[in-house]
Amino acid sequence: MHRQLKRLLQFETTVNPDMHILLTGPEHFDQIHGGGQVYIRHLAAGLIEKNHNVIYISLAACAIEQPDQVRVRNDSIEEYKLLFPQKWFHDASSPKSALIKHLAEIIKTINPDIIHAHAWKQYFCLASTMANKPCIVTAHHGGIVCPAGALLKADDTICDVPAHDTHCLKCCVKQVPGFRIWYLLLRYIPCAIRLRLGRFISKLPFIPFLTPLGLMTGAIREKAQSVFYIGAYASKIIAPSPAIAKSLIRNDIPENKICVIPHGIPRIAKRPLIGNLHSRFIRFVFSGRISYEKGLHILLQACSMLSGCYYELHILGAPVGRQATRYYHDLRQIYKLKNIIWYGHKQFDDMLNVISDCDIMIHPALCLEVFGLSIAEALAVGRPVIATRCGGPEIQIRDGENGLLIKPNDPHALADAMQRFIVDPGLVQVMAQQIENVNTIENHVIDLEKVYQSVLFV
């Protein structure tokens, strides 16, 4: 290990820290998009508040020959970005040996008590084992076991089968334009031949359609290997809801390694409803990443069924990636209703202000929602929620008390639920009064500390 690396990654010791905790994430610590990244920031703040010494690192593959590391300027946390040669990620060995060995060296240099992996999970599980350190993994979304990323079947129902080429190929191919034709072709090619073709195609420059289709079978196989390594080498796996816990077990993650611990959010004071409910428009709000699996198109279809009704829909959030951006622009073109207000992304406090100015949150996800931070945020400020039965909402919403639970992918059911509040605005006040306190990040950290201690003193 280079002296520069040892010096760069050395902990700046605080006064009597309880534990040295290494957090790993997918992006820069202050990245604004994604509920998982928002959660990581809240978690880090909660751990630091408890006098734990926290360091944050993310990884990036670059066109370099040797690994490098950069200290990121950040006043709130000690942060590093680890840069690795692109060729390491194309290493045919499984696991990617050069990457794992280098991560293990970095872990030994940092010498944390605990690694808590929120991204690059399989790599940190293997590297932590090599460095003789415990590694906790949090399942933030269905992509931990799902090659397509959302635990959403090709028919837009929530996945209830283990990941396997037989089950996953159609879901993955659906992300490619003209997927029905491609799927009919690919399904009759044996898996072994598709894998060989994929290895050949991976050596070629990117070719539209051919490259994503050719690499798909290999990606499904790599996801299965990733799940195996996480199950074998993670010390514990945090499942924020029973729904994702069941999916982990279905994919052969050992049940004795899974801890169901709901996420927490910063302590937020409840805010009174805006007055004159019976003499103004009812205000619905959607808050979240704009992508197909989050179901915004279902919400907008439901709105189109409410012609003549007096309501507003406020939409918070932005797309990430080319496919989601195309989806977003298509929705903007199709649904040009004057009572729909698009905000784009808002900072946390501004987002809460918009939610507080509205009456009811709508969470129309199609996919398995691991938790649903936006639901917790709406409940925290005292707003009822209409949500689909997609996993995370069921542990936060008591149907008919602090919100309504409906079938996923059903615009008619959603329109009916919205209509109930439009016809009877007093229902907003009734449900708002029945909202109980949500789980705070402080309580969440206490639960995590118990898990940390359980693996430290085995």
C-alpha positions, 0 to 999 in steps of 0.5 A: 500500500502506498504511503500516500494512500495510507495518509489520505485514508487515515481516520481523523480521530474524534473524542472517544468515538463509539465505533468507526463506521465505513459507509459505502454509497453509489454517488457523491455524498451530497447527490440530490437524486434518489431516496437511498442517497437521501437516507444515507445522508440522514443515517450518517448525520444520525451516526455522527450525532451519536458520536460514531466516527463515520467515513463515506466512500464511493467507487467509479470506473475510469479510463485509467491504468492504476487505481487512484483516490480523491478526497472530496471537499465536504464539510459534513463528513470525511468523504473519498471517491475511489477510482478504478481502471475500467478494465477491472470491471470487465475482468472475466474472473468472478469475483473481480479479483483485482478490485476485491484485493484493492478494496481489501487493502483500503479497508485494512488501511482505514481499519473501521469496526464496521463496513455498512454497504449501501452500494457495490455490495457484493464487492465490499462483502468479499473485500471485508471478509478478506480484510477480516471485518464485518460487513452490513448490507442494506437492501434499498431497492429490488435491484439487490436481487433483480437483474431488471432492477425493480422486481417488476415483471414484464406484465407490470405485476410485482415479482414473486419468483426467484431471479433466474434466466427463465424468469428474468429474460423477458423483464430485462428485454422489455427495456429495449424498444421492440422487446416483444420481437427480441424476446421471441428470438432470444427465448429460443436460443439456449442460455449457454449460447447467449452467454458465449455471444455476450462475451464476444459482443462485449469486446466490440464497440457499442452497437444499438440493440445488439449490445444491450441484448447480447449482454443481457444474459450475462447480466442476469448470471452476474446478478445471481452471482452477486446475490450468492456473494452477498448471502454468503459473505455479508454479516447481516442484511438490513431489510426495511420491510417484510416484503423485501425480506421475503424477496431476499429469502426467495433468492436464497439469502439465509433467513438468519442473516436478515434483520427487518428494520424500517427506515427512519427520517429526521424528526419533522414537526407536524404542520396544520392543514391549509384551511377552507378545505370545503371551499377550495380545490383538494390538492394532491401531491406526488413526490419521488423519482420520475420513472415508469416503475414509480407509476406516475403514468397511472396517476395521470391516467386516474386524473384524466378520469376525474374530469369536472372535479375540482382538484390540483396535482402537484408533482415533485421529482425529476427523471434520472437517465435517458429512458426515464427522461424520455418517459417524463417528456412523454407524460408532459406532452400527453397530460397538459392539464392546467391543474397539474403543476410540475416542480422538478427536483426540490431540496429537502426543506422546499419539498416538505413545504410543497407537501405541507401546502397540499392535502394528500400524498399519492404513491402509485408505485408499480414495483416492489417498494422497499420502504417509501421514504416519501410516504414517511415524510408526508405522514410526518408533516401530517398528510394522509397518503393514498398508496398502492399495496407494493410492500413498503406502504403496508407497514406505514399506512393503516388502510382507512385510518391514516390513508388508503391502500389500493391495488397497484397498476389500477387507474380506476381504483386510484381515481375512486380513492381520489374521488373520495377526498374530492367529494368529502374533503372532511375526510382529509382532516379525519385521517390527518388526525389519526396519523401517528408519529413516524419512525425517526432516524434517531430510533433507526440508528438505535436499531442499527447499533444493536445489529452492529454490536451483534456482529462485533461481539460474535 
